[in-house]
Amino acid sequence: IYERLYQLGARGVLLRFETSNKKIYEEMRPGHKLEERINLIKEVKKMGYLIMTGFLIGLPGEEERDILENLRLTYELEAEMFSFGPFIPHPDTPLKDCRPPSEELVLDTIAKARILYPTSKILVTTAFQTLNKKDGLKKGLLAGANSLMINLTPKEYATLYEIYPNRDGVGEDIIKKIKEIITLLQEIGRAPADIGLS
């Protein structure tokens, strides 16, 4: 399917490995292997795609060393953009009683990524913005992120993609949201730009 999408004009893909810990990966995705996911990411990159990849912070059983290994793997996969955000449990899943990670852990991970990989594009995810709708985006950017996502899903389709409840940006006026983000970027001394196809 990725080859066909590339032929039709797709050039970027967000394809996370979710965790570099094989045991956690196989517990979260029974019947699947971490190596298969990593190989898929590598194959899609060989096709010519811009790769955004990364992991979830706060999966059950995760330790600090797993986060550092996740950062290393993201870098080694030659990702054009690091994408990692908090695990937010959905109430209709077996992990519904798990707690999301602290805001501090997410910000610390962003800061570590910036220090370890200073030239990388590091994303503030909508999941983190969902944990802190008031100023999560600003805090993420100030912690070291330099990229962001805007939820452009039309209202009538938003309920078809509910990976976690109350996702940031659902149902918002897109033009208003873009203006708010541009204002925020100006307030913190940043300028909007696009990833481009270099």
KASUL-V999335 format. One record per pair of residues at least 24 apart in sequence whose ideal C-beta (glycine too) atoms are under 6 Angstrom apart, sorted by the first residue. I is the first residue (numbers start at 1). J is the second residue. Records with the same first field share a line. If there is no record, write none. Layout:
I=J + J
This chain:
2=44
6=47
11=50
12=50
13=44 + 49
14=52 + 83
15=41 + 53
16=53 + 54
18=55 + 56
19=55 + 59
20=69 + 70 + 73
21=66
24=59 + 61
41=77
50=80
51=79 + 80
52=81 + 83
53=77 + 79
54=82 + 83 + 84
55=84
56=87
57=84 + 86 + 101 + 106 + 109
58=86 + 87 + 100 + 101
59=87
60=98
67=109
71=113
75=117
81=121 + 123 + 147
82=113 + 120 + 122
83=123
85=125 + 127 + 128
86=127 + 128 + 131
88=127 + 164
90=164
103=132
107=143
110=140 + 143 + 144 + 145
111=143 + 144
114=144
121=147
122=146
123=147
124=148
126=151 + 168
129=168
130=167 + 168
133=168
138=184
